[in-house]
Amino acid sequence: MARSDSLIFFLTGFAQLIIASEIETALLAAVLQGTGSGMLALGVYFLIFVARNHKEFSDTYSKSEKTVLVRDPVTGKLSREDATPVVNKALMYGGPTALTFLAALFWLAN
């Protein structure tokens, strides 16, 4: 989920930059440009941080509300498996990625 959280930082950053480019008030536009740029920097930081420490997060972090406890038929050992359908996972990452790409294109074109 942390990777999609960084996409949300990108979305809010681009939204603030787009709004800042349309506002007539110079002070408010400067504030929104500063906070929007900060949100983009946070998105890049979290994306790099999660990519760098991915092994630590994947081994220890589990969303218990979305996992199913399954017993291995051979060893009899219990393990947690993610029961989320692949379509939901694809939408969870594909939706924010597409919106971020469109927001970046709109901001660059503006």
Residue pairs with C-beta under 8 A, 6 or more apart in sequence:
1 63
1 92
2 46
2 50
2 57
3 47
3 50
3 93
4 92
4 93
4 96
5 46
6 42
6 43
6 44
6 46
6 47
6 50
7 43
7 93
7 96
7 97
7 100
8 43
8 96
9 39
9 40
9 42
9 43
9 46
10 39
10 40
10 43
10 96
10 100
10 103
10 104
11 96
11 99
11 100
11 103
12 36
12 39
13 36
13 37
13 38
13 39
13 40
13 42
13 43
14 36
14 40
14 100
14 103
14 104
14 106
14 107
15 36
15 103
16 32
16 33
16 35
16 36
16 39
17 32
17 33
17 36
17 37
17 40
17 107
18 103
18 106
18 107
18 110
19 32
20 28
20 29
20 30
20 32
20 33
20 36
21 29
21 107
21 110
23 29
23 32
50 57
62 80
63 82
64 80
66 82
66 83
66 84
67 80
67 81
67 82
67 83
68 80
68 81
68 82
68 83
69 78
69 79
69 80
70 78
70 79
70 80
70 81
71 77
71 78
71 79
72 78
72 79
